[in-house]
Amino acid sequence: MRSALYVPGNRPELFEKARASPADVLLLDLEDAVPFDAKASARAAVAAWLRAVTTGPQRIWVRVNPGAIGEADLAAVAVPAVTAVCLAKTEAAEQVRAAGAILREFEPRPGTIRVCPLLESAAAVLAAREIAAAPRVDRLQLGEADLCADLGIDPSPDDRELLYARAQIVLASAAAGIAPPLGPVRTDLRDLDALRTSTMALARMGFRGRACIHPAQLPVVNAVFTPTLAQLERARAVVDSFDAAGGGVVLDEAGRMVDLAVVRQARRVLER
């Protein structure tokens, strides 16, 4: 999964347009994008659309609210079209388990809907490992706007102040054996060059996808997280030479050492 496109849950006229986008995941938002007095109507609109939509290659997620409103959200969107729910403001593994209990009651088949906890506070980052290891968790997502507000961070253009938090999320995901995390949104919609630069930085850190808030961001994010033909050819050559040698340590065409760690990286490129 390379990209997830947020779509406000109170804008049903945008749902089908988003389905036509190159996003790998359509992420219907019942939380921050929806005013408080429109929460109930947005939930109803999203639930109605989900029950009518036909399945396709694009996965559908829903971001639900925290607390009691979120419980009603979970019950409403636990339908066959939904593959995962994003739990806003997750700070403890118990919140994931509580969401799982609600999903068990309403989902069409047991265990079919995964959970993507959204970590948006200092407490969430410090509890990342326990959250990542909770049942149903597919991957973590980092919400940096709320995190910056919580920590009092004013990020530099290169986001260096957020490196620690980003690294914690990547480490927690790997330690729990779940999918690599989904990168945070970028709110500047006009500077696509800056989007590319920051997305490449996330990819180097171990993120394997990014959330977007506008369709114009999708081609850039998809390109960064899609291996190039040259990368695929190098990865295939590494794996082939290693397999032909029967394991151990071999040299690639450039004379560089290839051991099992290098081969693992190459296999990941091919899997992507």
C-alpha positions in Angstrom: 0.0 0.0 0.0 1.5 3.3 -1.2 -1.1 5.9 -0.6 -4.3 6.5 1.3 -6.6 9.4 0.4 -8.6 11.1 3.1 -12.2 12.0 2.1 -14.5 14.0 4.5 -17.4 11.8 5.6 -19.8 14.7 5.3 -19.0 15.1 1.6 -20.7 12.1 -0.1 -20.5 13.8 -3.5 -16.7 13.2 -3.3 -16.8 9.5 -2.5 -17.1 8.2 -6.1 -14.6 10.8 -7.4 -12.1 9.5 -4.8 -12.8 6.0 -6.0 -11.6 7.1 -9.5 -8.3 8.4 -8.1 -5.0 6.5 -8.1 -5.1 6.1 -4.3 -4.5 2.5 -3.1 -6.8 3.2 -0.1 -9.9 5.4 0.1 -9.9 6.7 3.7 -13.4 8.0 4.6 -13.0 10.4 7.5 -15.5 10.7 10.3 -13.2 12.5 12.7 -11.3 15.8 12.1 -12.7 16.5 8.7 -16.3 16.5 10.0 -17.7 19.3 12.2 -19.2 18.1 15.5 -22.8 18.9 14.6 -22.4 16.9 11.4 -21.0 13.7 13.0 -24.2 11.7 13.0 -25.3 12.7 9.4 -21.8 11.9 8.1 -21.8 8.5 9.8 -25.2 7.8 8.2 -24.0 8.9 4.7 -20.8 6.9 4.9 -22.6 3.8 6.2 -25.2 4.0 3.4 -22.5 4.4 0.7 -20.5 1.5 2.1 -23.5 -0.8 1.9 -24.1 0.1 -1.7 -20.6 0.3 -3.1 -19.3 -2.4 -5.3 -15.9 -4.0 -4.4 -12.8 -3.2 -6.5 -9.1 -3.1 -6.3 -9.0 0.0 -4.1 -9.3 -0.8 -0.4 -11.7 1.2 1.8 -10.8 2.3 5.3 -12.8 4.5 7.7 -11.3 6.8 10.3 -13.5 6.8 13.4 -13.8 9.2 16.3 -12.4 8.4 19.8 -14.8 7.7 22.7 -18.5 7.1 22.6 -18.9 8.7 19.2 -16.3 6.3 17.9 -18.2 3.3 19.3 -21.2 4.3 17.2 -19.0 4.8 14.2 -17.5 1.3 14.5 -20.9 -0.3 14.7 -22.1 1.6 11.6 -19.1 0.9 9.4 -18.5 -2.8 10.2 -19.6 -3.9 6.8 -18.1 -6.1 4.0 -16.7 -3.2 2.0 -14.5 -2.0 4.8 -11.1 -3.7 5.2 -9.8 -1.5 8.1 -10.7 1.2 10.5 -8.3 4.0 11.6 -8.6 4.6 15.4 -8.1 8.3 15.9 -6.2 9.5 19.1 -5.1 6.0 20.0 -2.9 6.1 23.1 -3.1 2.5 24.5 -3.5 -1.0 23.4 -6.7 -1.3 25.4 -8.4 1.1 23.0 -7.5 -1.3 20.1 -8.9 -4.3 22.1 -12.1 -2.3 22.9 -12.6 -1.5 19.2 -12.0 -5.1 18.3 -14.8 -6.2 20.7 -17.2 -3.9 18.9 -16.1 -5.1 15.5 -16.6 -8.7 16.6 -20.2 -7.9 17.3 -21.0 -6.2 14.0 -18.6 -7.3 11.3 -19.9 -9.7 8.7 -17.2 -12.4 9.3 -15.1 -12.7 12.4 -11.7 -11.0 12.2 -12.1 -9.6 8.7 -11.7 -5.9 9.6 -8.2 -4.8 10.6 -7.2 -1.8 12.7 -4.9 1.0 11.9 -4.2 3.0 15.1 -3.4 6.7 14.6 -0.8 7.9 17.0 -1.1 11.6 17.7 0.4 12.3 21.1 3.5 11.8 23.3 1.7 9.1 25.2 0.8 7.3 21.9 4.4 7.3 20.7 5.7 6.0 24.0 3.1 3.2 23.9 3.7 2.4 20.2 5.2 -1.0 20.8 2.3 -2.2 22.9 -0.2 -0.7 20.5 1.5 -2.4 17.5 1.3 -5.8 19.2 -2.4 -5.5 19.9 -4.9 -7.8 18.2 -6.1 -6.9 14.6 -3.5 -4.2 14.1 -2.5 -4.0 10.5 -0.2 -1.0 10.6 0.4 2.2 12.6 -0.1 5.7 11.3 1.5 8.8 12.6 -0.6 12.0 13.1 2.1 14.7 13.2 -0.1 17.9 13.4 -1.6 16.8 16.8 1.7 15.4 17.9 3.4 18.8 17.3 0.7 20.5 19.2 1.1 18.1 22.1 4.9 18.5 22.2 5.1 22.2 21.4 7.2 21.4 18.3 7.6 23.9 15.5 9.1 21.7 12.8 11.9 22.8 10.5 11.5 22.4 6.7 13.2 19.1 6.9 11.1 17.9 9.9 14.2 16.9 11.9 12.4 17.5 15.2 10.1 14.6 14.3 12.8 12.1 13.6 12.6 10.5 17.0 8.9 9.9 16.8 9.0 8.6 13.3 11.8 6.2 14.2 9.8 4.9 17.2 6.9 4.1 15.0 9.0 2.2 12.5 10.8 0.3 15.2 7.6 -0.6 17.0 6.1 -1.9 13.7 9.1 -4.1 12.9 9.3 -5.4 16.4 5.6 -6.4 16.3 5.9 -8.0 12.9 3.2 -5.9 11.3 3.3 -3.9 8.0 5.5 -0.8 7.9 3.7 2.4 9.0 1.7 4.9 7.0 3.4 8.3 6.8 1.7 11.5 8.0 -0.2 13.9 5.8 1.4 17.0 4.4 -0.9 20.0 4.6 0.9 22.2 2.0 -1.1 21.2 -1.2 0.8 23.4 -3.6 4.5 22.5 -3.1 4.7 19.1 -4.7 8.5 19.2 -4.8 8.6 19.5 -1.1 6.1 16.7 -0.8 8.4 14.5 -2.9 11.4 15.4 -0.8 9.7 14.7 2.5 8.1 11.5 1.2 11.5 10.2 0.1 12.8 10.9 3.6 10.0 8.9 5.0 10.8 6.0 2.6 14.4 6.0 3.6 13.3 5.7 7.3 11.2 2.6 6.7 7.7 4.0 5.9 6.1 2.3 3.0 3.1 4.5 2.3 1.7 7.9 3.1 -1.7 9.5 3.8 -2.8 12.3 1.5 -5.5 15.0 1.8 -5.8 15.9 -1.9 -5.8 13.9 -5.1 -2.9 16.0 -6.5 -0.6 14.5 -3.9 -1.2 10.9 -5.0 1.0 10.6 -8.1 4.0 11.9 -6.2 3.5 9.6 -3.2 2.8 6.6 -5.4 5.9 7.3 -7.5 8.1 7.5 -4.4 6.8 4.2 -3.0 6.9 2.3 -6.3 10.2 0.6 -7.1 11.8 1.7 -10.3 12.7 -0.7 -13.1 16.4 -0.3 -12.2 15.7 -1.1 -8.6 13.8 -4.2 -9.5 16.5 -5.4 -11.8 19.2 -4.9 -9.1 17.0 -6.7 -6.6 16.4 -9.6 -8.9 20.1 -9.9 -9.8 21.0 -9.9 -6.0 18.5 -12.6 -5.3 19.4 -14.7 -8.3 23.1 -14.6 -7.6 22.6 -15.5 -3.9 20.2 -18.4 -4.8 22.6 -19.7 -7.4 25.5 -19.7 -4.9 23.4 -21.7 -2.5 23.5 -19.0 0.2 26.4 -17.7 2.2 28.2 -14.5 1.0 28.7 -13.7 -2.7 29.7 -10.6 -4.7 27.4 -8.7 -7.0 28.4 -7.4 -10.4 29.9 -4.3 -8.8 32.1 -6.3 -6.5 30.0 -5.5 -3.4 29.4 -8.1 -0.7 26.0 -9.7 -0.7 24.9 -11.5 2.4 21.6 -12.6 3.8 20.7 -9.1 5.1 21.2 -7.6 1.6 19.1 -10.3 0.1 16.3 -9.6 2.6 16.2 -6.0 1.5 16.2 -7.1 -2.2 13.3 -9.5 -1.6 11.3 -6.7 0.1 11.8 -4.6 -3.1 10.5 -7.4 -5.2 7.5 -8.0 -2.9 6.6 -4.3 -3.2 
